[in-house]
Amino acid sequence: MRKNSDEISAALRLAQSPEGQRLLSALKAENGEALDLAMAQAAAGDTAAAQKTLSALLRSPELQAMIQDLGRQSHG
């Protein structure tokens, strides 16, 4: 349970970072309805459906670069 709590805390920190906010804004601009759907799916506990919904959004090279930057931040 502690590991999940730590992972959630780390994800929230990333989402609240300037880079995380840029990524969220870009996702909303790309397809806000799909982002809302993915968030609702995740909130309902259907993480597989949320992943599938998000994967279609994350095909953009710009979004891929932002995700890689966030990944480096979380490990660096």
mmCIF file of the N, C-alpha and C atoms, coordinates in Angstrom:
data_MODEL
# 
_entry.id   MODEL 
# 
loop_
_atom_site.group_PDB 
_atom_site.id 
_atom_site.type_symbol 
_atom_site.label_atom_id 
_atom_site.label_alt_id 
_atom_site.label_comp_id 
_atom_site.label_asym_id 
_atom_site.label_entity_id 
_atom_site.label_seq_id 
_atom_site.pdbx_PDB_ins_code 
_atom_site.Cartn_x 
_atom_site.Cartn_y 
_atom_site.Cartn_z 
_atom_site.occupancy 
_atom_site.B_iso_or_equiv 
_atom_site.pdbx_formal_charge 
_atom_site.auth_seq_id 
_atom_site.auth_comp_id 
_atom_site.auth_asym_id 
_atom_site.auth_atom_id 
_atom_site.pdbx_PDB_model_num 
ATOM 1   N N  . MET A 1 1  ? 0.823   -1.193 0.000   1.00 0.00 ? 1  MET A N  1 
ATOM 2   C CA . MET A 1 1  ? 0.000   0.000  0.000   1.00 0.00 ? 1  MET A CA 1 
ATOM 3   C C  . MET A 1 1  ? 0.868   1.259  0.000   1.00 0.00 ? 1  MET A C  1 
ATOM 4   N N  . ARG A 1 2  ? 1.968   1.222  0.714   1.00 0.00 ? 2  ARG A N  1 
ATOM 5   C CA . ARG A 1 2  ? 2.872   2.383  0.799   1.00 0.00 ? 2  ARG A CA 1 
ATOM 6   C C  . ARG A 1 2  ? 3.451   2.716  -0.571  1.00 0.00 ? 2  ARG A C  1 
ATOM 7   N N  . LYS A 1 3  ? 3.789   1.680  -1.360  1.00 0.00 ? 3  LYS A N  1 
ATOM 8   C CA . LYS A 1 3  ? 4.356   1.915  -2.687  1.00 0.00 ? 3  LYS A CA 1 
ATOM 9   C C  . LYS A 1 3  ? 3.351   2.648  -3.567  1.00 0.00 ? 3  LYS A C  1 
ATOM 10  N N  . ASN A 1 4  ? 2.087   2.237  -3.556  1.00 0.00 ? 4  ASN A N  1 
ATOM 11  C CA . ASN A 1 4  ? 1.064   2.916  -4.340  1.00 0.00 ? 4  ASN A CA 1 
ATOM 12  C C  . ASN A 1 4  ? 0.923   4.369  -3.913  1.00 0.00 ? 4  ASN A C  1 
ATOM 13  N N  . SER A 1 5  ? 0.964   4.625  -2.622  1.00 0.00 ? 5  SER A N  1 
ATOM 14  C CA . SER A 1 5  ? 0.859   5.979  -2.105  1.00 0.00 ? 5  SER A CA 1 
ATOM 15  C C  . SER A 1 5  ? 2.040   6.822  -2.580  1.00 0.00 ? 5  SER A C  1 
ATOM 16  N N  . ASP A 1 6  ? 3.232   6.255  -2.557  1.00 0.00 ? 6  ASP A N  1 
ATOM 17  C CA . ASP A 1 6  ? 4.421   6.962  -3.023  1.00 0.00 ? 6  ASP A CA 1 
ATOM 18  C C  . ASP A 1 6  ? 4.329   7.245  -4.524  1.00 0.00 ? 6  ASP A C  1 
ATOM 19  N N  . GLU A 1 7  ? 3.830   6.277  -5.290  1.00 0.00 ? 7  GLU A N  1 
ATOM 20  C CA . GLU A 1 7  ? 3.691   6.459  -6.736  1.00 0.00 ? 7  GLU A CA 1 
ATOM 21  C C  . GLU A 1 7  ? 2.659   7.540  -7.042  1.00 0.00 ? 7  GLU A C  1 
ATOM 22  N N  . ILE A 1 8  ? 1.570   7.548  -6.308  1.00 0.00 ? 8  ILE A N  1 
ATOM 23  C CA . ILE A 1 8  ? 0.539   8.569  -6.511  1.00 0.00 ? 8  ILE A CA 1 
ATOM 24  C C  . ILE A 1 8  ? 1.101   9.947  -6.170  1.00 0.00 ? 8  ILE A C  1 
ATOM 25  N N  . SER A 1 9  ? 1.839   10.037 -5.082  1.00 0.00 ? 9  SER A N  1 
ATOM 26  C CA . SER A 1 9  ? 2.441   11.319 -4.695  1.00 0.00 ? 9  SER A CA 1 
ATOM 27  C C  . SER A 1 9  ? 3.408   11.814 -5.764  1.00 0.00 ? 9  SER A C  1 
ATOM 28  N N  . ALA A 1 10 ? 4.217   10.907 -6.293  1.00 0.00 ? 10 ALA A N  1 
ATOM 29  C CA . ALA A 1 10 ? 5.166   11.285 -7.346  1.00 0.00 ? 10 ALA A CA 1 
ATOM 30  C C  . ALA A 1 10 ? 4.434   11.738 -8.604  1.00 0.00 ? 10 ALA A C  1 
ATOM 31  N N  . ALA A 1 11 ? 3.377   11.043 -8.965  1.00 0.00 ? 11 ALA A N  1 
ATOM 32  C CA . ALA A 1 11 ? 2.597   11.419 -10.148 1.00 0.00 ? 11 ALA A CA 1 
ATOM 33  C C  . ALA A 1 11 ? 1.956   12.788 -9.958  1.00 0.00 ? 11 ALA A C  1 
ATOM 34  N N  . LEU A 1 12 ? 1.446   13.055 -8.775  1.00 0.00 ? 12 LEU A N  1 
ATOM 35  C CA . LEU A 1 12 ? 0.843   14.361 -8.501  1.00 0.00 ? 12 LEU A CA 1 
ATOM 36  C C  . LEU A 1 12 ? 1.880   15.475 -8.569  1.00 0.00 ? 12 LEU A C  1 
ATOM 37  N N  . ARG A 1 13 ? 3.070   15.223 -8.033  1.00 0.00 ? 13 ARG A N  1 
ATOM 38  C CA . ARG A 1 13 ? 4.134   16.230 -8.114  1.00 0.00 ? 13 ARG A CA 1 
ATOM 39  C C  . ARG A 1 13 ? 4.472   16.529 -9.569  1.00 0.00 ? 13 ARG A C  1 
ATOM 40  N N  . LEU A 1 14 ? 4.592   15.485 -10.384 1.00 0.00 ? 14 LEU A N  1 
ATOM 41  C CA . LEU A 1 14 ? 4.882   15.691 -11.800 1.00 0.00 ? 14 LEU A CA 1 
ATOM 42  C C  . LEU A 1 14 ? 3.757   16.440 -12.494 1.00 0.00 ? 14 LEU A C  1 
ATOM 43  N N  . ALA A 1 15 ? 2.524   16.076 -12.204 1.00 0.00 ? 15 ALA A N  1 
ATOM 44  C CA . ALA A 1 15 ? 1.376   16.726 -12.843 1.00 0.00 ? 15 ALA A CA 1 
ATOM 45  C C  . ALA A 1 15 ? 1.297   18.201 -12.464 1.00 0.00 ? 15 ALA A C  1 
ATOM 46  N N  . GLN A 1 16 ? 1.761   18.541 -11.279 1.00 0.00 ? 16 GLN A N  1 
ATOM 47  C CA . GLN A 1 16 ? 1.687   19.924 -10.816 1.00 0.00 ? 16 GLN A CA 1 
ATOM 48  C C  . GLN A 1 16 ? 2.901   20.742 -11.222 1.00 0.00 ? 16 GLN A C  1 
ATOM 49  N N  . SER A 1 17 ? 3.927   20.085 -11.764 1.00 0.00 ? 17 SER A N  1 
ATOM 50  C CA . SER A 1 17 ? 5.122   20.806 -12.208 1.00 0.00 ? 17 SER A CA 1 
ATOM 51  C C  . SER A 1 17 ? 4.789   21.630 -13.452 1.00 0.00 ? 17 SER A C  1 
ATOM 52  N N  . PRO A 1 18 ? 5.601   22.624 -13.770 1.00 0.00 ? 18 PRO A N  1 
ATOM 53  C CA . PRO A 1 18 ? 5.348   23.410 -14.987 1.00 0.00 ? 18 PRO A CA 1 
ATOM 54  C C  . PRO A 1 18 ? 5.299   22.539 -16.249 1.00 0.00 ? 18 PRO A C  1 
ATOM 55  N N  . GLU A 1 19 ? 6.175   21.550 -16.327 1.00 0.00 ? 19 GLU A N  1 
ATOM 56  C CA . GLU A 1 19 ? 6.191   20.663 -17.488 1.00 0.00 ? 19 GLU A CA 1 
ATOM 57  C C  . GLU A 1 19 ? 4.943   19.793 -17.532 1.00 0.00 ? 19 GLU A C  1 
ATOM 58  N N  . GLY A 1 20 ? 4.512   19.337 -16.373 1.00 0.00 ? 20 GLY A N  1 
ATOM 59  C CA . GLY A 1 20 ? 3.288   18.539 -16.291 1.00 0.00 ? 20 GLY A CA 1 
ATOM 60  C C  . GLY A 1 20 ? 2.074   19.349 -16.701 1.00 0.00 ? 20 GLY A C  1 
ATOM 61  N N  . GLN A 1 21 ? 2.042   20.607 -16.301 1.00 0.00 ? 21 GLN A N  1 
ATOM 62  C CA . GLN A 1 21 ? 0.938   21.480 -16.682 1.00 0.00 ? 21 GLN A CA 1 
ATOM 63  C C  . GLN A 1 21 ? 0.947   21.742 -18.187 1.00 0.00 ? 21 GLN A C  1 
ATOM 64  N N  . ARG A 1 22 ? 2.145   21.893 -18.763 1.00 0.00 ? 22 ARG A N  1 
ATOM 65  C CA . ARG A 1 22 ? 2.249   22.067 -20.222 1.00 0.00 ? 22 ARG A CA 1 
ATOM 66  C C  . ARG A 1 22 ? 1.719   20.838 -20.939 1.00 0.00 ? 22 ARG A C  1 
ATOM 67  N N  . LEU A 1 23 ? 2.067   19.652 -20.420 1.00 0.00 ? 23 LEU A N  1 
ATOM 68  C CA . LEU A 1 23 ? 1.596   18.417 -21.034 1.00 0.00 ? 23 LEU A CA 1 
ATOM 69  C C  . LEU A 1 23 ? 0.075   18.328 -20.952 1.00 0.00 ? 23 LEU A C  1 
ATOM 70  N N  . LEU A 1 24 ? -0.495  18.624 -19.794 1.00 0.00 ? 24 LEU A N  1 
ATOM 71  C CA . LEU A 1 24 ? -1.950  18.584 -19.654 1.00 0.00 ? 24 LEU A CA 1 
ATOM 72  C C  . LEU A 1 24 ? -2.627  19.566 -20.601 1.00 0.00 ? 24 LEU A C  1 
ATOM 73  N N  . SER A 1 25 ? -2.061  20.755 -20.727 1.00 0.00 ? 25 SER A N  1 
ATOM 74  C CA . SER A 1 25 ? -2.625  21.745 -21.655 1.00 0.00 ? 25 SER A CA 1 
ATOM 75  C C  . SER A 1 25 ? -2.565  21.245 -23.091 1.00 0.00 ? 25 SER A C  1 
ATOM 76  N N  . ALA A 1 26 ? -1.439  20.636 -23.460 1.00 0.00 ? 26 ALA A N  1 
ATOM 77  C CA . ALA A 1 26 ? -1.296  20.106 -24.820 1.00 0.00 ? 26 ALA A CA 1 
ATOM 78  C C  . ALA A 1 26 ? -2.274  18.961 -25.061 1.00 0.00 ? 26 ALA A C  1 
ATOM 79  N N  . LEU A 1 27 ? -2.464  18.100 -24.061 1.00 0.00 ? 27 LEU A N  1 
ATOM 80  C CA . LEU A 1 27 ? -3.422  17.008 -24.193 1.00 0.00 ? 27 LEU A CA 1 
ATOM 81  C C  . LEU A 1 27 ? -4.840  17.549 -24.371 1.00 0.00 ? 27 LEU A C  1 
ATOM 82  N N  . LYS A 1 28 ? -5.184  18.575 -23.598 1.00 0.00 ? 28 LYS A N  1 
ATOM 83  C CA . LYS A 1 28 ? -6.515  19.179 -23.706 1.00 0.00 ? 28 LYS A CA 1 
ATOM 84  C C  . LYS A 1 28 ? -6.708  19.798 -25.090 1.00 0.00 ? 28 LYS A C  1 
ATOM 85  N N  . ALA A 1 29 ? -5.641  20.449 -25.593 1.00 0.00 ? 29 ALA A N  1 
ATOM 86  C CA . ALA A 1 29 ? -5.739  21.070 -26.914 1.00 0.00 ? 29 ALA A CA 1 
ATOM 87  C C  . ALA A 1 29 ? -5.865  20.010 -28.003 1.00 0.00 ? 29 ALA A C  1 
ATOM 88  N N  . GLU A 1 30 ? -5.178  18.888 -27.816 1.00 0.00 ? 30 GLU A N  1 
ATOM 89  C CA . GLU A 1 30 ? -5.201  17.808 -28.809 1.00 0.00 ? 30 GLU A CA 1 
ATOM 90  C C  . GLU A 1 30 ? -6.590  17.175 -28.889 1.00 0.00 ? 30 GLU A C  1 
ATOM 91  N N  . ASN A 1 31 ? -7.146  16.841 -27.724 1.00 0.00 ? 31 ASN A N  1 
ATOM 92  C CA . ASN A 1 31 ? -8.472  16.220 -27.703 1.00 0.00 ? 31 ASN A CA 1 
ATOM 93  C C  . ASN A 1 31 ? -8.966  16.199 -26.255 1.00 0.00 ? 31 ASN A C  1 
ATOM 94  N N  . GLY A 1 32 ? -9.558  17.307 -25.848 1.00 0.00 ? 32 GLY A N  1 
ATOM 95  C CA . GLY A 1 32 ? -10.023 17.448 -24.469 1.00 0.00 ? 32 GLY A CA 1 
ATOM 96  C C  . GLY A 1 32 ? -11.066 16.424 -24.073 1.00 0.00 ? 32 GLY A C  1 
ATOM 97  N N  . GLU A 1 33 ? -11.920 16.036 -25.014 1.00 0.00 ? 33 GLU A N  1 
ATOM 98  C CA . GLU A 1 33 ? -12.956 15.042 -24.687 1.00 0.00 ? 33 GLU A CA 1 
ATOM 99  C C  . GLU A 1 33 ? -12.342 13.690 -24.366 1.00 0.00 ? 33 GLU A C  1 
ATOM 100 N N  . ALA A 1 34 ? -11.334 13.300 -25.126 1.00 0.00 ? 34 ALA A N  1 
ATOM 101 C CA . ALA A 1 34 ? -10.675 12.012 -24.864 1.00 0.00 ? 34 ALA A CA 1 
ATOM 102 C C  . ALA A 1 34 ? -9.936  12.059 -23.530 1.00 0.00 ? 34 ALA A C  1 
ATOM 103 N N  . LEU A 1 35 ? -9.317  13.197 -23.224 1.00 0.00 ? 35 LEU A N  1 
ATOM 104 C CA . LEU A 1 35 ? -8.629  13.339 -21.940 1.00 0.00 ? 35 LEU A CA 1 
ATOM 105 C C  . LEU A 1 35 ? -9.624  13.227 -20.793 1.00 0.00 ? 35 LEU A C  1 
ATOM 106 N N  . ASP A 1 36 ? -10.763 13.902 -20.915 1.00 0.00 ? 36 ASP A N  1 
ATOM 107 C CA . ASP A 1 36 ? -11.804 13.809 -19.879 1.00 0.00 ? 36 ASP A CA 1 
ATOM 108 C C  . ASP A 1 36 ? -12.294 12.374 -19.715 1.00 0.00 ? 36 ASP A C  1 
ATOM 109 N N  . LEU A 1 37 ? -12.471 11.685 -20.839 1.00 0.00 ? 37 LEU A N  1 
ATOM 110 C CA . LEU A 1 37 ? -12.912 10.294 -20.783 1.00 0.00 ? 37 LEU A CA 1 
ATOM 111 C C  . LEU A 1 37 ? -11.882 9.434  -20.057 1.00 0.00 ? 37 LEU A C  1 
ATOM 112 N N  . ALA A 1 38 ? -10.612 9.607  -20.398 1.00 0.00 ? 38 ALA A N  1 
ATOM 113 C CA . ALA A 1 38 ? -9.557  8.823  -19.750 1.00 0.00 ? 38 ALA A CA 1 
ATOM 114 C C  . ALA A 1 38 ? -9.501  9.094  -18.250 1.00 0.00 ? 38 ALA A C  1 
ATOM 115 N N  . MET A 1 39 ? -9.671  10.343 -17.874 1.00 0.00 ? 39 MET A N  1 
ATOM 116 C CA . MET A 1 39 ? -9.653  10.686 -16.446 1.00 0.00 ? 39 MET A CA 1 
ATOM 117 C C  . MET A 1 39 ? -10.837 10.051 -15.732 1.00 0.00 ? 39 MET A C  1 
ATOM 118 N N  . ALA A 1 40 ? -12.004 10.057 -16.372 1.00 0.00 ? 40 ALA A N  1 
ATOM 119 C CA . ALA A 1 40 ? -13.191 9.434  -15.769 1.00 0.00 ? 40 ALA A CA 1 
ATOM 120 C C  . ALA A 1 40 ? -13.001 7.928  -15.649 1.00 0.00 ? 40 ALA A C  1 
ATOM 121 N N  . GLN A 1 41 ? -12.413 7.322  -16.671 1.00 0.00 ? 41 GLN A N  1 
ATOM 122 C CA . GLN A 1 41 ? -12.159 5.879  -16.627 1.00 0.00 ? 41 GLN A CA 1 
ATOM 123 C C  . GLN A 1 41 ? -11.199 5.543  -15.485 1.00 0.00 ? 41 GLN A C  1 
ATOM 124 N N  . ALA A 1 42 ? -10.148 6.331  -15.353 1.00 0.00 ? 42 ALA A N  1 
ATOM 125 C CA . ALA A 1 42 ? -9.177  6.082  -14.283 1.00 0.00 ? 42 ALA A CA 1 
ATOM 126 C C  . ALA A 1 42 ? -9.824  6.277  -12.912 1.00 0.00 ? 42 ALA A C  1 
ATOM 127 N N  . ALA A 1 43 ? -10.619 7.323  -12.772 1.00 0.00 ? 43 ALA A N  1 
ATOM 128 C CA . ALA A 1 43 ? -11.292 7.586  -11.495 1.00 0.00 ? 43 ALA A CA 1 
ATOM 129 C C  . ALA A 1 43 ? -12.246 6.456  -11.122 1.00 0.00 ? 43 ALA A C  1 
ATOM 130 N N  . ALA A 1 44 ? -12.818 5.815  -12.141 1.00 0.00 ? 44 ALA A N  1 
ATOM 131 C CA . ALA A 1 44 ? -13.736 4.691  -11.900 1.00 0.00 ? 44 ALA A CA 1 
ATOM 132 C C  . ALA A 1 44 ? -12.986 3.388  -11.669 1.00 0.00 ? 44 ALA A C  1 
ATOM 133 N N  . GLY A 1 45 ? -11.650 3.435  -11.746 1.00 0.00 ? 45 GLY A N  1 
ATOM 134 C CA . GLY A 1 45 ? -10.845 2.244  -11.509 1.00 0.00 ? 45 GLY A CA 1 
ATOM 135 C C  . GLY A 1 45 ? -10.547 1.429  -12.751 1.00 0.00 ? 45 GLY A C  1 
ATOM 136 N N  . ASP A 1 46 ? -10.971 1.893  -13.913 1.00 0.00 ? 46 ASP A N  1 
ATOM 137 C CA . ASP A 1 46 ? -10.740 1.159  -15.157 1.00 0.00 ? 46 ASP A CA 1 
ATOM 138 C C  . ASP A 1 46 ? -9.469  1.688  -15.819 1.00 0.00 ? 46 ASP A C  1 
ATOM 139 N N  . THR A 1 47 ? -8.337  1.348  -15.218 1.00 0.00 ? 47 THR A N  1 
ATOM 140 C CA . THR A 1 47 ? -7.067  1.883  -15.714 1.00 0.00 ? 47 THR A CA 1 
ATOM 141 C C  . THR A 1 47 ? -6.704  1.342  -17.092 1.00 0.00 ? 47 THR A C  1 
ATOM 142 N N  . ALA A 1 48 ? -7.128  0.132  -17.417 1.00 0.00 ? 48 ALA A N  1 
ATOM 143 C CA . ALA A 1 48 ? -6.841  -0.420 -18.745 1.00 0.00 ? 48 ALA A CA 1 
ATOM 144 C C  . ALA A 1 48 ? -7.527  0.410  -19.821 1.00 0.00 ? 48 ALA A C  1 
ATOM 145 N N  . ALA A 1 49 ? -8.778  0.770  -19.595 1.00 0.00 ? 49 ALA A N  1 
ATOM 146 C CA . ALA A 1 49 ? -9.504  1.596  -20.561 1.00 0.00 ? 49 ALA A CA 1 
ATOM 147 C C  . ALA A 1 49 ? -8.884  2.994  -20.643 1.00 0.00 ? 49 ALA A C  1 
ATOM 148 N N  . ALA A 1 50 ? -8.483  3.540  -19.501 1.00 0.00 ? 50 ALA A N  1 
ATOM 149 C CA . ALA A 1 50 ? -7.861  4.867  -19.482 1.00 0.00 ? 50 ALA A CA 1 
ATOM 150 C C  . ALA A 1 50 ? -6.556  4.848  -20.269 1.00 0.00 ? 50 ALA A C  1 
ATOM 151 N N  . GLN A 1 51 ? -5.757  3.793  -20.099 1.00 0.00 ? 51 GLN A N  1 
ATOM 152 C CA . GLN A 1 51 ? -4.505  3.672  -20.850 1.00 0.00 ? 51 GLN A CA 1 
ATOM 153 C C  . GLN A 1 51 ? -4.773  3.610  -22.341 1.00 0.00 ? 51 GLN A C  1 
ATOM 154 N N  . LYS A 1 52 ? -5.762  2.847  -22.719 1.00 0.00 ? 52 LYS A N  1 
ATOM 155 C CA . LYS A 1 52 ? -6.096  2.706  -24.137 1.00 0.00 ? 52 LYS A CA 1 
ATOM 156 C C  . LYS A 1 52 ? -6.550  4.046  -24.721 1.00 0.00 ? 52 LYS A C  1 
ATOM 157 N N  . THR A 1 53 ? -7.364  4.761  -23.983 1.00 0.00 ? 53 THR A N  1 
ATOM 158 C CA . THR A 1 53 ? -7.848  6.061  -24.436 1.00 0.00 ? 53 THR A CA 1 
ATOM 159 C C  . THR A 1 53 ? -6.684  7.042  -24.580 1.00 0.00 ? 53 THR A C  1 
ATOM 160 N N  . LEU A 1 54 ? -5.796  7.065  -23.590 1.00 0.00 ? 54 LEU A N  1 
ATOM 161 C CA . LEU A 1 54 ? -4.664  7.987  -23.636 1.00 0.00 ? 54 LEU A CA 1 
ATOM 162 C C  . LEU A 1 54 ? -3.659  7.626  -24.719 1.00 0.00 ? 54 LEU A C  1 
ATOM 163 N N  . SER A 1 55 ? -3.493  6.351  -24.993 1.00 0.00 ? 55 SER A N  1 
ATOM 164 C CA . SER A 1 55 ? -2.482  5.945  -25.978 1.00 0.00 ? 55 SER A CA 1 
ATOM 165 C C  . SER A 1 55 ? -2.751  6.570  -27.339 1.00 0.00 ? 55 SER A C  1 
ATOM 166 N N  . ALA A 1 56 ? -4.009  6.746  -27.695 1.00 0.00 ? 56 ALA A N  1 
ATOM 167 C CA . ALA A 1 56 ? -4.345  7.381  -28.977 1.00 0.00 ? 56 ALA A CA 1 
ATOM 168 C C  . ALA A 1 56 ? -3.925  8.855  -28.966 1.00 0.00 ? 56 ALA A C  1 
ATOM 169 N N  . LEU A 1 57 ? -4.052  9.505  -27.812 1.00 0.00 ? 57 LEU A N  1 
ATOM 170 C CA . LEU A 1 57 ? -3.661  10.912 -27.705 1.00 0.00 ? 57 LEU A CA 1 
ATOM 171 C C  . LEU A 1 57 ? -2.155  11.100 -27.754 1.00 0.00 ? 57 LEU A C  1 
ATOM 172 N N  . LEU A 1 58 ? -1.427  10.127 -27.271 1.00 0.00 ? 58 LEU A N  1 
ATOM 173 C CA . LEU A 1 58 ? 0.010   10.287 -27.054 1.00 0.00 ? 58 LEU A CA 1 
ATOM 174 C C  . LEU A 1 58 ? 0.855   9.924  -28.268 1.00 0.00 ? 58 LEU A C  1 
ATOM 175 N N  . ARG A 1 59 ? 0.255   9.890  -29.419 1.00 0.00 ? 59 ARG A N  1 
ATOM 176 C CA . ARG A 1 59 ? 1.001   9.560  -30.637 1.00 0.00 ? 59 ARG A CA 1 
ATOM 177 C C  . ARG A 1 59 ? 1.728   10.759 -31.227 1.00 0.00 ? 59 ARG A C  1 
ATOM 178 N N  . SER A 1 60 ? 1.363   11.941 -30.804 1.00 0.00 ? 60 SER A N  1 
ATOM 179 C CA . SER A 1 60 ? 1.978   13.164 -31.313 1.00 0.00 ? 60 SER A CA 1 
ATOM 180 C C  . SER A 1 60 ? 3.448   13.235 -30.893 1.00 0.00 ? 60 SER A C  1 
ATOM 181 N N  . PRO A 1 61 ? 4.356   13.545 -31.839 1.00 0.00 ? 61 PRO A N  1 
ATOM 182 C CA . PRO A 1 61 ? 5.780   13.667 -31.470 1.00 0.00 ? 61 PRO A CA 1 
ATOM 183 C C  . PRO A 1 61 ? 6.025   14.726 -30.391 1.00 0.00 ? 61 PRO A C  1 
ATOM 184 N N  . GLU A 1 62 ? 5.260   15.811 -30.435 1.00 0.00 ? 62 GLU A N  1 
ATOM 185 C CA . GLU A 1 62 ? 5.409   16.864 -29.419 1.00 0.00 ? 62 GLU A CA 1 
ATOM 186 C C  . GLU A 1 62 ? 5.056   16.335 -28.038 1.00 0.00 ? 62 GLU A C  1 
ATOM 187 N N  . LEU A 1 63 ? 3.945   15.596 -27.947 1.00 0.00 ? 63 LEU A N  1 
ATOM 188 C CA . LEU A 1 63 ? 3.533   15.029 -26.658 1.00 0.00 ? 63 LEU A CA 1 
ATOM 189 C C  . LEU A 1 63 ? 4.520   13.963 -26.197 1.00 0.00 ? 63 LEU A C  1 
ATOM 190 N N  . GLN A 1 64 ? 5.037   13.170 -27.118 1.00 0.00 ? 64 GLN A N  1 
ATOM 191 C CA . GLN A 1 64 ? 6.036   12.158 -26.770 1.00 0.00 ? 64 GLN A CA 1 
ATOM 192 C C  . GLN A 1 64 ? 7.274   12.818 -26.154 1.00 0.00 ? 64 GLN A C  1 
ATOM 193 N N  . ALA A 1 65 ? 7.714   13.933 -26.740 1.00 0.00 ? 65 ALA A N  1 
ATOM 194 C CA . ALA A 1 65 ? 8.883   14.647 -26.210 1.00 0.00 ? 65 ALA A CA 1 
ATOM 195 C C  . ALA A 1 65 ? 8.611   15.174 -24.803 1.00 0.00 ? 65 ALA A C  1 
ATOM 196 N N  . MET A 1 66 ? 7.406   15.706 -24.584 1.00 0.00 ? 66 MET A N  1 
ATOM 197 C CA . MET A 1 66 ? 7.052   16.200 -23.244 1.00 0.00 ? 66 MET A CA 1 
ATOM 198 C C  . MET A 1 66 ? 7.063   15.069 -22.221 1.00 0.00 ? 66 MET A C  1 
ATOM 199 N N  . ILE A 1 67 ? 6.546   13.920 -22.619 1.00 0.00 ? 67 ILE A N  1 
ATOM 200 C CA . ILE A 1 67 ? 6.508   12.766 -21.722 1.00 0.00 ? 67 ILE A CA 1 
ATOM 201 C C  . ILE A 1 67 ? 7.920   12.308 -21.382 1.00 0.00 ? 67 ILE A C  1 
ATOM 202 N N  . GLN A 1 68 ? 8.792   12.298 -22.369 1.00 0.00 ? 68 GLN A N  1 
ATOM 203 C CA . GLN A 1 68 ? 10.173  11.911 -22.111 1.00 0.00 ? 68 GLN A CA 1 
ATOM 204 C C  . GLN A 1 68 ? 10.836  12.886 -21.160 1.00 0.00 ? 68 GLN A C  1 
ATOM 205 N N  . ASP A 1 69 ? 10.572  14.186 -21.330 1.00 0.00 ? 69 ASP A N  1 
ATOM 206 C CA . ASP A 1 69 ? 11.121  15.193 -20.404 1.00 0.00 ? 69 ASP A CA 1 
ATOM 207 C C  . ASP A 1 69 ? 10.629  14.951 -18.984 1.00 0.00 ? 69 ASP A C  1 
ATOM 208 N N  . LEU A 1 70 ? 9.347   14.656 -18.833 1.00 0.00 ? 70 LEU A N  1 
ATOM 209 C CA . LEU A 1 70 ? 8.804   14.368 -17.507 1.00 0.00 ? 70 LEU A CA 1 
ATOM 210 C C  . LEU A 1 70 ? 9.435   13.118 -16.916 1.00 0.00 ? 70 LEU A C  1 
ATOM 211 N N  . GLY A 1 71 ? 9.647   12.105 -17.745 1.00 0.00 ? 71 GLY A N  1 
ATOM 212 C CA . GLY A 1 71 ? 10.296  10.885 -17.274 1.00 0.00 ? 71 GLY A CA 1 
ATOM 213 C C  . GLY A 1 71 ? 11.692  11.135 -16.764 1.00 0.00 ? 71 GLY A C  1 
ATOM 214 N N  . ARG A 1 72 ? 12.421  11.987 -17.468 1.00 0.00 ? 72 ARG A N  1 
ATOM 215 C CA . ARG A 1 72 ? 13.777  12.322 -17.019 1.00 0.00 ? 72 ARG A CA 1 
ATOM 216 C C  . ARG A 1 72 ? 13.737  13.074 -15.697 1.00 0.00 ? 72 ARG A C  1 
ATOM 217 N N  . GLN A 1 73 ? 12.762  13.955 -15.551 1.00 0.00 ? 73 GLN A N  1 
ATOM 218 C CA . GLN A 1 73 ? 12.629  14.703 -14.290 1.00 0.00 ? 73 GLN A CA 1 
ATOM 219 C C  . GLN A 1 73 ? 12.338  13.777 -13.119 1.00 0.00 ? 73 GLN A C  1 
ATOM 220 N N  . SER A 1 74 ? 11.486  12.788 -13.364 1.00 0.00 ? 74 SER A N  1 
ATOM 221 C CA . SER A 1 74 ? 11.091  11.905 -12.259 1.00 0.00 ? 74 SER A CA 1 
ATOM 222 C C  . SER A 1 74 ? 12.223  10.984 -11.830 1.00 0.00 ? 74 SER A C  1 
ATOM 223 N N  . HIS A 1 75 ? 13.188  10.778 -12.710 1.00 0.00 ? 75 HIS A N  1 
ATOM 224 C CA . HIS A 1 75 ? 14.315  9.896  -12.383 1.00 0.00 ? 75 HIS A CA 1 
ATOM 225 C C  . HIS A 1 75 ? 15.599  10.664 -12.147 1.00 0.00 ? 75 HIS A C  1 
ATOM 226 N N  . GLY A 1 76 ? 15.563  11.944 -12.294 1.00 0.00 ? 76 GLY A N  1 
ATOM 227 C CA . GLY A 1 76 ? 16.790  12.708 -12.193 1.00 0.00 ? 76 GLY A CA 1 
ATOM 228 C C  . GLY A 1 76 ? 16.739  13.704 -11.129 1.00 0.00 ? 76 GLY A C  1 
# 
